[in-house]
Amino acid sequence: MQSAAQAYKNVSRQTSSPRDLEANLLLQAAARLQSVHDSWDKERSQLDEALLYNRKLWSVFLSEATDKKNPLPKDVRQNVANLGLFVLNHTVAVLNDPRPEQLDSLIKINRDVAAGLMGHAA
């Protein structure tokens, strides 16, 4: 499995801005989760890997959002931190009781945040 850090590095070479990079990584994570969701019986074995990738990505966002040196406004950083905490907590819930419908909120959050980063209404 490609690590979230390696994916971040690879995508950074292909995108024009940090916002594009973050949006693309979120969409990649959403696509992995969606693939598991849509083919639960065949792809169930990929659940842990998809959740780990998403968790690592959100851990980076959470870390950046809580860094006092981050130039984003405090309310934006707080919102990102809140989303990050939800994602991390929900991931644990999915691991404890895996069902495909539990992936819906993680997929939606990733897609909505990516859309916002790209300047599209979610």
Backbone as a printed PyTorch tensor [residue, N CA C, xyz], in Angstrom:
tensor([[[  0.8390,  -1.1840,   0.0000],
         [  0.0000,   0.0000,   0.0000],
         [  0.8760,   1.2370,   0.0000]],

        [[  0.4860,   2.2030,  -0.7830],
         [  1.1960,   3.4680,  -0.8190],
         [  0.7960,   4.2660,   0.4190]],

        [[  1.7850,   4.8090,   1.1140],
         [  1.4780,   5.5790,   2.3090],
         [  0.8620,   6.9130,   1.9280]],

        [[  0.1340,   7.4990,   2.8590],
         [ -0.4740,   8.7980,   2.6060],
         [  0.6050,   9.8400,   2.3370]],

        [[  1.7130,   9.7610,   3.0440],
         [  2.8090,  10.7120,   2.8360],
         [  3.3890,  10.5760,   1.4290]],

        [[  3.5740,   9.3410,   0.9650],
         [  4.1030,   9.1190,  -0.3730],
         [  3.1050,   9.5960,  -1.4180]],

        [[  1.8370,   9.3380,  -1.2000],
         [  0.8110,   9.8060,  -2.1320],
         [  0.8100,  11.3280,  -2.1840]],

        [[  0.9460,  11.9580,  -1.0320],
         [  0.9920,  13.4180,  -0.9560],
         [  2.1550,  13.9330,  -1.8020]],

        [[  3.3030,  13.3030,  -1.6630],
         [  4.4980,  13.6910,  -2.4120],
         [  4.2940,  13.4860,  -3.9090]],

        [[  3.7410,  12.3470,  -4.2930],
         [  3.5250,  12.0520,  -5.7090],
         [  2.5310,  13.0060,  -6.3440]],

        [[  1.4340,  13.2680,  -5.6540],
         [  0.4150,  14.1430,  -6.2050],
         [  0.9150,  15.5820,  -6.2330]],

        [[  1.7610,  15.9580,  -5.2830],
         [  2.2660,  17.3310,  -5.2470],
         [  3.0370,  17.6730,  -6.5100]],

        [[  3.6260,  16.6950,  -7.1240],
         [  4.3570,  16.9240,  -8.3710],
         [  3.4080,  17.1970,  -9.5290]],

        [[  2.1630,  16.7670,  -9.4060],
         [  1.2140,  16.8310, -10.5070],
         [  0.2190,  17.9760, -10.3820]],

        [[  0.1590,  18.6290,  -9.2590],
         [ -0.8560,  19.6490,  -9.0400],
         [ -0.2290,  21.0340,  -8.9720]],

        [[ -1.0720,  22.0350,  -9.1020],
         [ -0.5620,  23.3900,  -9.1770],
         [ -0.5900,  24.1360,  -7.8500]],

        [[ -1.3270,  23.6610,  -6.8820],
         [ -1.4080,  24.3810,  -5.6100],
         [ -1.6160,  23.3990,  -4.4610]],

        [[ -1.3100,  23.8300,  -3.2440],
         [ -1.5750,  22.9570,  -2.0870],
         [ -3.0530,  22.5910,  -1.9620]],

        [[ -3.9220,  23.5150,  -2.3000],
         [ -5.3650,  23.2180,  -2.2350],
         [ -5.7320,  22.1100,  -3.2140]],

        [[ -5.1630,  22.1710,  -4.4250],
         [ -5.4150,  21.1120,  -5.4110],
         [ -4.8810,  19.7750,  -4.9150]],

        [[ -3.7080,  19.8100,  -4.3350],
         [ -3.0890,  18.5960,  -3.7920],
         [ -3.9870,  17.9790,  -2.7340]],

        [[ -4.4250,  18.7820,  -1.7850],
         [ -5.2770,  18.2760,  -0.7090],
         [ -6.5950,  17.7460,  -1.2600]],

        [[ -7.1710,  18.4610,  -2.2240],
         [ -8.4290,  18.0070,  -2.8260],
         [ -8.2330,  16.6690,  -3.5280]],

        [[ -7.1560,  16.5350,  -4.2760],
         [ -6.9040,  15.2780,  -4.9850],
         [ -6.6840,  14.1160,  -4.0290]],

        [[ -5.9820,  14.3480,  -2.9500],
         [ -5.7600,  13.2840,  -1.9680],
         [ -7.0730,  12.8770,  -1.2980]],

        [[ -7.9080,  13.8480,  -0.9860],
         [ -9.2140,  13.5400,  -0.4050],
         [-10.0680,  12.7370,  -1.3790]],

        [[-10.0120,  13.0880,  -2.6490],
         [-10.7820,  12.3530,  -3.6510],
         [-10.2360,  10.9410,  -3.8280]],

        [[ -8.9290,  10.7680,  -3.7430],
         [ -8.3450,   9.4240,  -3.8110],
         [ -8.8220,   8.5770,  -2.6310]],

        [[ -8.7990,   9.1690,  -1.4460],
         [ -9.2520,   8.4380,  -0.2580],
         [-10.7320,   8.0890,  -0.3830]],

        [[-11.5290,   9.0390,  -0.8610],
         [-12.9630,   8.7800,  -1.0480],
         [-13.1820,   7.6660,  -2.0640]],

        [[-12.3880,   7.6660,  -3.1220],
         [-12.5300,   6.6290,  -4.1540],
         [-12.2020,   5.2460,  -3.5930]],

        [[-11.1880,   5.1590,  -2.7540],
         [-10.8520,   3.8690,  -2.1300],
         [-11.9920,   3.3860,  -1.2470]],

        [[-12.5140,   4.2890,  -0.4420],
         [-13.6220,   3.9250,   0.4440],
         [-14.8630,   3.5630,  -0.3670]],

        [[-15.1260,   4.3040,  -1.4440],
         [-16.2890,   4.0310,  -2.2870],
         [-16.1680,   2.6700,  -2.9450]],

        [[-14.9680,   2.3140,  -3.3720],
         [-14.7440,   1.0090,  -4.0000],
         [-15.0750,  -0.1240,  -3.0300]],

        [[-14.6350,   0.0150,  -1.7940],
         [-14.9480,  -0.9930,  -0.7780],
         [-16.4580,  -1.0220,  -0.5330]],

        [[-17.0520,   0.1480,  -0.4110],
         [-18.4910,   0.2550,  -0.1700],
         [-19.2870,  -0.4270,  -1.2730]],

        [[-18.9480,  -0.1220,  -2.5310],
         [-19.7310,  -0.5990,  -3.6630],
         [-19.5760,  -2.0950,  -3.9360]],

        [[-18.4490,  -2.6500,  -3.5570],
         [-18.1830,  -4.0760,  -3.7850],
         [-17.8340,  -4.7440,  -2.4650]],

        [[-18.6880,  -4.5480,  -1.4900],
         [-18.4210,  -4.9820,  -0.1210],
         [-17.9920,  -6.4440,  -0.0480]],

        [[-18.7020,  -7.3200,  -0.7300],
         [-18.3740,  -8.7420,  -0.6480],
         [-17.0160,  -9.0610,  -1.2640]],

        [[-16.6630,  -8.3730,  -2.3340],
         [-15.3860,  -8.6250,  -3.0090],
         [-14.2410,  -7.8030,  -2.4260]],

        [[-14.5280,  -6.5770,  -2.0120],
         [-13.4910,  -5.6360,  -1.5910],
         [-13.3590,  -5.4970,  -0.0740]],

        [[-14.1350,  -6.2310,   0.6770],
         [-14.1290,  -6.1110,   2.1450],
         [-12.7280,  -6.2370,   2.7170]],

        [[-11.8970,  -7.0490,   2.0850],
         [-10.5280,  -7.2380,   2.5730],
         [ -9.6980,  -5.9660,   2.4430]],

        [[-10.1540,  -5.0160,   1.6270],
         [ -9.4410,  -3.7520,   1.4410],
         [ -9.8940,  -2.6600,   2.4140]],

        [[-10.8570,  -2.9740,   3.2640],
         [-11.4070,  -1.9700,   4.1760],
         [-10.3440,  -1.3840,   5.0900]],

        [[ -9.5880,  -2.2270,   5.7640],
         [ -8.5970,  -1.7230,   6.7180],
         [ -7.5840,  -0.8160,   6.0330]],

        [[ -7.1560,  -1.1990,   4.8420],
         [ -6.1790,  -0.4060,   4.1050],
         [ -6.7660,   0.9540,   3.6890]],

        [[ -8.0050,   0.9440,   3.2230],
         [ -8.6550,   2.1950,   2.8170],
         [ -8.8730,   3.1100,   4.0210]],

        [[ -9.2730,   2.5330,   5.1410],
         [ -9.4630,   3.3310,   6.3510],
         [ -8.1400,   3.8780,   6.8720]],

        [[ -7.0960,   3.0800,   6.8050],
         [ -5.7750,   3.5310,   7.2580],
         [ -5.2920,   4.6960,   6.4140]],

        [[ -5.4220,   4.5970,   5.1110],
         [ -5.0210,   5.6760,   4.2110],
         [ -5.7730,   6.9580,   4.5680]],

        [[ -7.0930,   6.8470,   4.7210],
         [ -7.9190,   8.0030,   5.0530],
         [ -7.5430,   8.5710,   6.4230]],

        [[ -7.3170,   7.6800,   7.3800],
         [ -6.9430,   8.1330,   8.7260],
         [ -5.6140,   8.8740,   8.7170]],

        [[ -4.6430,   8.3650,   7.9860],
         [ -3.3440,   9.0410,   7.9130],
         [ -3.4790,  10.4150,   7.2690]],

        [[ -4.2710,  10.4890,   6.2330],
         [ -4.4930,  11.7660,   5.5640],
         [ -5.1260,  12.7730,   6.5190]],

        [[ -6.1600,  12.3460,   7.2230],
         [ -6.8310,  13.2490,   8.1610],
         [ -5.9570,  13.5550,   9.3810]],

        [[ -5.0740,  12.6500,   9.7270],
         [ -4.1300,  12.9440,  10.8170],
         [ -3.2030,  14.0910,  10.4330]],

        [[ -2.7990,  14.1150,   9.1750],
         [ -1.9660,  15.2260,   8.6900],
         [ -2.7640,  16.5230,   8.7390]],

        [[ -4.0090,  16.4890,   8.2440],
         [ -4.8430,  17.6920,   8.2780],
         [ -5.0630,  18.1740,   9.7070]],

        [[ -5.3250,  17.2380,  10.6040],
         [ -5.5560,  17.5800,  12.0020],
         [ -4.3100,  18.2050,  12.6130]],

        [[ -3.1730,  17.6320,  12.3320],
         [ -1.9130,  18.1630,  12.8380],
         [ -1.6680,  19.5820,  12.3270]],

        [[ -1.9000,  19.7870,  11.0570],
         [ -1.7080,  21.1200,  10.4700],
         [ -2.7150,  22.1250,  11.0330]],

        [[ -3.9360,  21.6860,  11.2250],
         [ -4.9790,  22.5840,  11.7220],
         [ -4.7210,  23.0270,  13.1550]],

        [[ -4.0590,  22.2010,  13.9200],
         [ -3.8110,  22.5390,  15.3200],
         [ -2.4510,  23.2040,  15.5290]],

        [[ -1.7050,  23.3900,  14.4620],
         [ -0.4100,  24.0710,  14.5440],
         [ -0.6550,  25.5750,  14.6380]],

        [[ -0.1690,  26.1830,  15.6960],
         [ -0.3920,  27.6150,  15.9180],
         [  0.2590,  28.4700,  14.8290]],

        [[  1.2090,  27.9110,  14.1060],
         [  1.8770,  28.6430,  13.0270],
         [  1.0810,  28.5970,  11.7250]],

        [[  0.0130,  27.8240,  11.6970],
         [ -0.8090,  27.7210,  10.4990],
         [ -1.4520,  29.0840,  10.2250]],

        [[ -1.3190,  29.5990,   8.9970],
         [ -1.8200,  30.9450,   8.6900],
         [ -3.3380,  31.0370,   8.4740]],

        [[ -4.0300,  29.9010,   8.4240],
         [ -5.4830,  29.9540,   8.2340],
         [ -6.1570,  30.6050,   9.4300]],

        [[ -7.3140,  31.2310,   9.2040],
         [ -8.0550,  31.8130,  10.3280],
         [ -8.3940,  30.7360,  11.3650]],

        [[ -8.4550,  31.1770,  12.6090],
         [ -8.6870,  30.2400,  13.7190],
         [ -9.9750,  29.4360,  13.5360]],

        [[-11.0460,  30.0740,  13.0670],
         [-12.3090,  29.3400,  12.9160],
         [-12.2130,  28.2670,  11.8340]],

        [[-11.4600,  28.5090,  10.7770],
         [-11.2670,  27.5060,   9.7360],
         [-10.4550,  26.3430,  10.2920]],

        [[ -9.3850,  26.6710,  11.0150],
         [ -8.5640,  25.6200,  11.6230],
         [ -9.3860,  24.7910,  12.6000]],

        [[-10.2630,  25.4310,  13.3630],
         [-11.1120,  24.7190,  14.3190],
         [-12.0790,  23.7820,  13.6010]],

        [[-12.6520,  24.2490,  12.4940],
         [-13.5640,  23.3990,  11.7190],
         [-12.8440,  22.1820,  11.1510]],

        [[-11.6440,  22.3830,  10.6240],
         [-10.8590,  21.2640,  10.0960],
         [-10.5200,  20.2950,  11.2180]],

        [[-10.1300,  20.8380,  12.3680],
         [ -9.8040,  19.9870,  13.5190],
         [-11.0240,  19.1810,  13.9550]],

        [[-12.1890,  19.8040,  13.9980],
         [-13.4170,  19.0990,  14.3760],
         [-13.7380,  17.9840,  13.3920]],

        [[-13.6070,  18.2700,  12.1070],
         [-13.8350,  17.2320,  11.0930],
         [-12.8230,  16.0980,  11.2540]],

        [[-11.5680,  16.4680,  11.4890],
         [-10.5280,  15.4570,  11.6710],
         [-10.8150,  14.5490,  12.8510]],

        [[-11.2450,  15.1280,  13.9520],
         [-11.5790,  14.3180,  15.1270],
         [-12.7610,  13.4020,  14.8430]],

        [[-13.7610,  13.9300,  14.1360],
         [-14.9030,  13.0830,  13.7660],
         [-14.4360,  11.9180,  12.9080]],

        [[-13.6210,  12.2120,  11.8940],
         [-13.1400,  11.1640,  10.9890],
         [-12.3810,  10.0960,  11.7630]],

        [[-11.4920,  10.5110,  12.6490],
         [-10.7060,   9.5410,  13.4150],
         [-11.5980,   8.7020,  14.3270]],

        [[-12.5420,   9.3380,  15.0050],
         [-13.4550,   8.6030,  15.8940],
         [-14.3890,   7.6850,  15.1080]],

        [[-14.8870,   8.1610,  13.9810],
         [-15.7940,   7.3420,  13.1720],
         [-15.0430,   6.1510,  12.5790]],

        [[-13.7850,   6.3440,  12.2560],
         [-12.9780,   5.2460,  11.7300],
         [-12.8990,   4.1070,  12.7460]],

        [[-12.7110,   4.4460,  13.9990],
         [-12.6760,   3.4310,  15.0600],
         [-14.0240,   2.7120,  15.1300]],

        [[-15.1050,   3.4680,  15.0130],
         [-16.4400,   2.8590,  15.0470],
         [-16.6290,   1.8950,  13.8780]],

        [[-16.1430,   2.2700,  12.7030],
         [-16.2720,   1.3890,  11.5330],
         [-15.4500,   0.1190,  11.7460]],

        [[-14.2600,   0.2690,  12.2780],
         [-13.4170,  -0.9030,  12.5230],
         [-14.0490,  -1.8500,  13.5410]],

        [[-14.7670,  -1.2990,  14.5180],
         [-15.4090,  -2.1170,  15.5450],
         [-16.6710,  -2.8210,  15.0580]],

        [[-17.3500,  -2.2340,  14.0980],
         [-18.5950,  -2.8020,  13.5770],
         [-18.6950,  -2.5010,  12.0860]],

        [[-17.8870,  -3.1640,  11.2710],
         [-17.8290,  -2.8300,   9.8480],
         [-19.1050,  -3.1630,   9.0790]],

        [[-19.6540,  -2.1360,   8.4710],
         [-20.8060,  -2.2560,   7.5820],
         [-20.6240,  -1.2320,   6.4690]],

        [[-21.0080,  -1.5440,   5.2510],
         [-20.7450,  -0.6290,   4.1400],
         [-21.3570,   0.7570,   4.3180]],

        [[-22.5500,   0.8300,   4.8790],
         [-23.2030,   2.1320,   5.0330],
         [-22.4520,   3.0630,   5.9880]],

        [[-21.6000,   2.5030,   6.8310],
         [-20.8260,   3.3420,   7.7390],
         [-19.7510,   4.1470,   7.0010]],

        [[-19.4510,   3.7620,   5.7890],
         [-18.4500,   4.4920,   5.0060],
         [-19.0310,   5.7540,   4.3740]],

        [[-20.3530,   5.8400,   4.2980],
         [-20.9980,   6.9630,   3.6180],
         [-20.5540,   8.3180,   4.1470]],

        [[-20.5180,   8.4930,   5.4560],
         [-20.1660,   9.8110,   6.0030],
         [-18.7050,  10.1590,   5.7180]],

        [[-17.8120,   9.1730,   5.7790],
         [-16.4040,   9.4430,   5.4810],
         [-16.2350,   9.8420,   4.0180]],

        [[-16.9210,   9.1460,   3.1360],
         [-16.8560,   9.4460,   1.6980],
         [-17.3940,  10.8530,   1.4450]],

        [[-18.5370,  11.1620,   2.0440],
         [-19.1630,  12.4740,   1.8380],
         [-18.2850,  13.5980,   2.3700]],

        [[-17.7190,  13.4270,   3.5380],
         [-16.8430,  14.4640,   4.0970],
         [-15.6690,  14.7140,   3.1530]],

        [[-15.0180,  13.6500,   2.7140],
         [-13.8710,  13.8190,   1.8210],
         [-14.2680,  14.5480,   0.5420]],

        [[-15.3650,  14.1370,  -0.0600],
         [-15.8030,  14.7670,  -1.3090],
         [-16.2230,  16.2170,  -1.1030]],

        [[-16.9220,  16.4870,  -0.0100],
         [-17.3670,  17.8560,   0.2530],
         [-16.1860,  18.7860,   0.5280]],

        [[-15.2330,  18.3240,   1.3180],
         [-14.0610,  19.1580,   1.6020],
         [-13.2520,  19.3610,   0.3250]],

        [[-13.1060,  18.3090,  -0.4770],
         [-12.3800,  18.4350,  -1.7510],
         [-13.0670,  19.4400,  -2.6620]],

        [[-14.3870,  19.3840,  -2.7330],
         [-15.1310,  20.3300,  -3.5550],
         [-14.9000,  21.7610,  -3.0710]],

        [[-14.9130,  21.9500,  -1.7670],
         [-14.6540,  23.2710,  -1.2120],
         [-13.2530,  23.7650,  -1.5430]],

        [[-12.2880,  22.8730,  -1.4640],
         [-10.9060,  23.2420,  -1.7860],
         [-10.7550,  23.6200,  -3.2610]],

        [[-11.5530,  22.9810,  -4.0990],
         [-11.4790,  23.2600,  -5.5370],
         [-12.3720,  24.4290,  -5.9440]],

        [[-13.0980,  24.9630,  -4.9670],
         [-13.9490,  26.1210,  -5.2570],
         [-15.3040,  25.7600,  -5.8160]],

        [[-15.7120,  24.5130,  -5.6490],
         [-17.0310,  24.0770,  -6.1160],
         [-17.9670,  23.9570,  -4.9260]],

        [[-19.2040,  24.2640,  -5.1220],
         [-20.1940,  24.0640,  -4.0570],
         [-20.4120,  22.5720,  -3.9080]],

        [[-20.5010,  22.1160,  -2.6710],
         [-20.6950,  20.6780,  -2.4150],
         [-22.1440,  20.3110,  -2.5260]]])
